[in-house]
Amino acid sequence: MPRIEIDSIGPRELLENVLYGENTLRATENIDISPLKIGSEPVFIRALTTIKKVAAKANGEIGFVSPRRSEVITHVCVEIIGSQRHPCPSDHGAYSRTM
């Protein structure tokens, strides 16, 4: 079942199982500045996810995000870091795949 996310441009439908949002989807549809795709760089994905995990924990501790949001983001980051699955589409219009 798809989910609906809303940004400043309007609502977008995303597959329920993808780990990215409407901004990433719009970027993959509209911006093509390099033949390299983030999904083909697993070390970069793990490094970026580690930064996001630490930021989620810190922002939860200082109250910038709710404890629940911090917990969910941290949990998903741990899943991404520990697996071969990545959160970003690797090609225009593509959804999360295994590396």
Secondary structure by P-SEA (a helix, b strand, c coil): cbbbbbcccbbbbbcccccccaaaaaaaaccccccccccccaaaaaaaaaaaaaaaaaaaaaccccaaaaaaaaaaaaaaaaccccccccccccccccc
